[in-house]
Amino acid sequence: MSAAWPRSRGKRVLLVIAILVALLIAASVGSWLWFKLNPVEIVEPPPGVLALLTQPIPDGPIADLVRRGRYLTIAGDCMSCHTRAGGQPFAGGLGLQTPFGTIYSSNITGDGDYGIGGWTPAQFYRVLHDGRSKTLGRLYPAMPYPHFTVVSRADSDAMLAFLKSVPAEHYNPPANRLPFPLDIRLVMIGWNLLNFSPHGFKADPRQSAEWNRGAYLVRGPGHCGACHTQKTVLGAEKSDKALQGAVIENRFAPDLTGNPRTGLGRWSAADIFEYLRTGRNQHAGAVGQMAEVVTYSTSLLSDADLNAIVTYLKSLPASPDTASGAPSAAAMRAGHAIFFDACTACHLVEAKGQPRMFPPLGGSAVAQQRDPTGLIGLILGGGRTAPTLARPSFQTMPSFAWKLDDQQIADVASYVRNSWGNRASPVSAKQVATIRSKLDLRQPLGRGD
């Protein structure tokens, strides 16, 4: 026989409060246990990273060359890939996850043994222009030499001068983890024959100087296509899909074309400028790899160069609008309930968000990408917006992997992708499970254990 419900109103209130407190304690303990088993680590950059990119360079015989080299290194976002978590700036060792295996970035400090301290300007230029290293031989395109090939010899020399001025770090990055025969660098002879030819930048005489400067930065040292362009089975960029968005390390680099649903079609020039300068605008905030790009690169560029990038991006024709199926009514109902419970505190009931704090979801290009990998990864793993000099504080989205199972995340993702005027393909539990596995995140406690 079940226990009798108290007749006294006061006792009923106390019992309800006790039950709620017990549930809160249980939820807190469960959350603590899950996070102990699945730590979500936000690694702070090593002290002095931004100072290295922003502090005044003392006068000296080659000070102007070093200053120019630092600016070009910033434009090339060298810091993001050549600085591992907990490591020293430019010392390398960051594992870049590719479909073929893990490739570790090299040490480009002035160390004479493991870095580039003993390199000549000609040897450094050969890396950028030809993809050939003094110490490693033929490089893999994880080092985006197909983009850096347009950098002039004078600019290459300036970059080397700056990198040699960086504090030397005596550190040898790990060996790449690639299967045979990809671990033999000579295979890159064939790859280069099919996919790469060294060349300089050719300005388009039909376009303005500002447009051409933007094209140089985006296509060249900025190497935006390395993340935002789909790849062939051999890992080369598909020229007919340039900047239309692509999966990169279990996230999705969004469409940068003029598509109003998935690209930058709804963003004004001022919106793009603000995003690149501060890491956020009224539409979105930079998280993941893009947060590092903003922090260490675009936020530090000159106004003239940011305007040039904006001019070029706004000129890109819209990518084709892809057809998408609609989620089931059951999925939308379930997604609505989950959204109301888990998301409205920040994004609000009508998903209008709080611009420059928590992005609005109606009309969100990130939510509507043809591939939901980015949205799934963000819900599962959470994210943090880029701290910049203009906006040094950051906002964090928590991980929901501890709370929601694969089907629940699929339902809420499908709901977000198809509400408030949004339109995109539904998300399946299988897609979520795949990304959860790649991110090495467990199911909520009691589910799948």
MARMI-361869 format. One record per residue (C-alpha): residue number from 1; x, y, z. Coordinates in steps of 0.05 Angstrom, whole numbers. Each point is the difference from the previous one (the first is absolute). Layout:
NUM/X/Y/Z
...
***
This chain:
1/0/0/0
2/27/69/-19
3/14/51/54
4/-58/47/14
5/5/72/-25
6/1/48/59
7/-67/33/14
8/30/63/30
9/14/54/-52
10/64/20/37
11/26/-71/1
12/-16/-8/-74
13/41/63/-16
14/58/-26/42
15/-3/-68/-34
16/0/32/-69
17/59/43/19
18/37/-61/27
19/-13/-38/-64
20/25/58/-43
21/62/7/43
22/13/-75/-5
23/-7/3/-76
24/46/61/-3
25/53/-36/42
26/-7/-63/-43
27/8/41/-64
28/60/37/28
29/34/-64/22
30/-16/-33/-67
31/29/60/-38
32/62/0/44
33/11/-74/-12
34/-9/8/-75
35/49/58/-4
36/50/-39/42
37/-4/-55/-52
38/-3/47/-59
39/39/63/16
40/-14/57/-48
41/66/37/0
42/7/71/-23
43/75/11/-8
44/23/70/12
45/54/27/-48
46/71/2/28
47/15/67/35
48/26/53/-46
49/-28/-27/-65
50/-39/62/-18
51/56/44/27
52/47/-33/-49
53/-47/21/-56
54/-16/69/26
55/56/29/43
56/44/54/-32
57/62/-26/-36
58/61/40/23
59/37/40/-52
60/61/-32/-31
61/34/-14/-67
62/-55/-46/-26
63/-57/23/44
64/-44/21/-59
65/11/-68/-33
66/-18/-36/64
67/-62/42/10
68/-23/-14/-71
69/15/-74/10
70/-42/-2/63
71/-59/31/-35
72/6/-50/-58
73/5/-57/51
74/-64/26/32
75/-34/4/-68
76/20/-73/-11
77/-26/-21/69
78/64/-39/13
79/-11/2/75
80/-63/-42/0
81/30/-62/-32
82/72/6/25
83/-17/7/74
84/-23/-63/38
85/-41/1/63
86/47/19/57
87/58/10/-48
88/40/61/-17
89/-20/46/-58
90/20/-27/-68
91/35/-62/29
92/-47/-47/-37
93/-25/-68/23
94/-74/13/-12
95/-32/-63/-28
96/-41/17/-61
97/-53/-53/-12
98/-9/-18/-73
99/-38/-56/-35
100/67/-33/-12
101/28/4/71
102/31/49/48
103/52/51/-24
104/38/40/51
105/19/72/-13
106/74/16/-2
107/42/43/46
108/10/68/-34
109/36/35/56
110/73/21/-6
111/25/-65/32
112/61/-25/-37
113/-14/-74/9
114/-75/-9/-7
115/-22/68/-26
116/20/45/-57
117/57/37/33
118/50/-26/-51
119/-43/9/-62
120/18/48/-56
121/-52/46/-31
122/2/-42/-63
123/-16/-63/40
124/-58/33/35
125/-28/27/-65
126/3/-70/-30
127/-47/-24/55
128/-52/53/-15
129/7/0/-76
130/14/-73/-15
131/-20/-40/61
132/71/-26/11
133/34/1/68
134/74/1/16
135/-9/-52/55
136/-63/-39/-19
137/2/-1/-75
138/-67/2/-37
139/-55/29/44
140/-71/-24/7
141/-53/52/-17
142/-21/3/73
143/53/55/-5
144/-41/41/-51
145/56/14/-49
146/-51/-2/-58
147/-23/67/30
148/66/28/25
149/32/-11/-68
150/-24/70/-21
151/41/33/55
152/57/41/-31
153/73/-12/16
154/4/67/35
155/-59/-17/45
156/28/-69/13
157/66/30/22
158/-37/47/48
159/-38/-58/31
160/64/-38/11
161/32/60/33
162/-58/4/49
163/-2/-74/15
164/75/0/14
165/-13/56/51
166/-49/-44/38
167/28/-32/63
168/31/-66/-21
169/-32/-63/28
170/41/-64/1
171/-57/-46/-15
172/-7/-57/-50
173/-73/-11/-22
174/-26/-72/-2
175/5/-41/-64
176/-62/1/-44
177/-48/-58/8
178/-15/-20/-72
179/-11/-69/-30
180/46/-31/-52
181/13/23/-54
182/-24/70/19
183/56/5/52
184/50/1/-58
185/5/73/-21
186/19/-18/-71
187/-74/-14/-13
188/-8/75/-1
189/35/2/-68
190/-62/-31/-30
191/-47/43/42
192/34/63/-23
193/-1/-22/-73
194/-75/-7/5
195/-18/57/46
196/53/53/6
197/42/47/-42
198/42/55/33
199/-24/69/-21
200/-4/72/20
201/-62/43/11
202/-32/28/-64
203/-42/61/11
204/-66/6/-38
205/3/65/-40
206/-76/3/-2
207/-3/7/76
208/20/55/48
209/65/1/38
210/-39/-14/64
211/-33/-61/-30
212/66/-27/-25
213/32/11/69
214/-58/-39/31
215/7/-55/-52
216/74/-5/16
217/-12/-6/75
218/-58/-49/-5
219/30/-45/-54
220/73/8/22
221/28/7/71
222/-69/0/32
223/-10/-69/-31
224/-75/3/13
225/-13/-56/-50
226/41/-48/41
227/-59/-5/48
228/-60/28/-37
229/7/-38/-66
230/-20/-73/-11
231/56/-49/-16
232/8/-56/-50
233/15/-71/21
234/74/19/-6
235/-8/60/47
236/5/54/-54
237/-49/58/0
238/-58/-3/-49
239/7/64/-40
240/-73/-2/-21
241/-21/-2/74
242/46/56/23
243/-19/28/69
244/-68/-36/-1
245/13/-33/68
246/33/-65/20
247/10/-49/58
248/64/14/38
249/22/-39/62
250/-71/-21/22
251/-27/70/-11
252/-27/35/-61
253/32/62/-29
254/-60/39/-26
255/-17/23/-70
256/32/69/-14
257/-36/15/-65
258/-59/45/-10
259/-51/-54/15
260/-53/34/44
261/-17/-64/38
262/67/-34/11
263/50/54/-19
264/13/74/11
265/-58/25/-42
266/-37/28/59
267/62/32/31
268/17/72/-17
269/71/22/-13
270/0/30/70
271/-22/-67/29
272/58/-37/-32
273/49/54/22
274/-25/-3/72
275/4/-76/1
276/72/-1/-25
277/21/56/47
278/-36/-20/64
279/-20/-73/-9
280/-74/13/2
281/-56/41/-30
282/-76/2/1
283/-3/-67/-37
284/53/-45/28
285/61/-10/45
286/66/-33/-20
287/13/-66/36
288/46/-60/-10
289/55/8/-52
290/-31/65/-25
291/8/30/69
292/75/-10/-5
293/1/30/-70
294/-34/62/27
295/42/5/63
296/68/-9/-32
297/-13/26/-70
298/-59/40/-25
299/-11/41/64
300/71/26/-8
301/-3/19/-74
302/-5/72/-23
303/-67/32/-16
304/22/5/-72
305/14/-74/-6
306/-64/-20/36
307/-40/44/-47
308/36/-32/-59
309/-19/-70/25
310/-72/23/9
311/-2/29/-70
312/25/-66/-29
313/-47/-44/40
314/-61/42/-16
315/16/-9/-74
316/-4/-76/2
317/-61/-28/-36
318/-49/-40/42
319/11/-75/5
320/-56/-44/-28
321/-59/-7/47
322/-4/-74/16
323/-65/-37/8
324/-15/-28/69
325/-52/-47/29
326/-43/20/58
327/5/-31/70
328/-59/-40/26
329/-53/33/42
330/20/-44/58
331/72/23/-5
332/-22/73/-2
333/-45/-10/62
334/56/-34/38
335/50/52/-23
336/-45/57/22
337/-6/-29/70
338/75/-9/6
339/14/69/-27
340/-48/32/49
341/32/-38/58
342/74/7/-18
343/10/59/-46
344/-48/57/16
345/39/27/59
346/51/28/-49
347/-32/-1/-68
348/-70/20/27
349/-67/-32/-17
350/-5/28/-70
351/74/-14/-13
352/16/74/-9
353/59/-7/46
354/39/58/28
355/41/29/-57
356/75/0/11
357/-11/-44/61
358/-43/-60/-20
359/-13/-3/-76
360/-71/0/-27
361/-18/-66/-32
362/-53/23/-49
363/35/10/-67
364/65/-28/29
365/46/-22/-56
366/38/-45/48
367/-64/-38/17
368/-20/-7/-73
369/64/-27/-31
370/-11/-58/-47
371/41/-44/46
372/-23/2/74
373/68/-20/27
374/15/69/27
375/-66/7/37
376/4/-70/28
377/72/11/23
378/-19/65/33
379/-59/-31/38
380/42/-60/21
381/65/34/17
382/-19/72/14
383/44/58/-20
384/30/66/19
385/0/65/-39
386/65/32/-19
387/32/49/49
388/27/60/-38
389/31/66/17
390/-66/34/-19
391/-42/-49/41
392/46/-34/50
393/-57/-35/37
394/-29/-64/-30
395/-64/-39/3
396/-3/-75/9
397/-52/-50/-24
398/-1/-61/45
399/5/-71/-24
400/-65/-38/-1
401/31/-68/-12
402/-8/-15/75
403/-75/15/-2
404/-28/-19/-68
405/4/-67/-35
406/11/-8/-75
407/-73/1/-18
408/-14/61/43
409/57/39/-31
410/-24/-21/-70
411/-70/24/16
412/21/68/28
413/49/10/-57
414/-54/-16/-51
415/-47/48/36
416/51/57/-1
417/15/-14/-74
418/-73/5/-18
419/-32/53/44
420/-7/76/-3
421/6/-1/-76
422/60/-46/-1
423/2/-58/-50
424/50/-57/0
425/3/-75/-2
426/-19/-38/64
427/52/-29/45
428/2/-74/18
429/22/-34/65
430/52/-38/-41
431/33/65/-22
432/2/24/72
433/29/-67/24
434/55/4/-52
435/22/69/21
436/-7/-16/74
437/48/-59/-12
438/50/44/-38
439/-2/52/56
440/10/-57/50
441/-61/21/42
442/-41/-51/38
443/-75/-8/1
444/-36/31/60
445/8/-41/63
446/-46/-60/0
447/-5/0/-77
448/47/-42/-41
449/45/-17/61
***
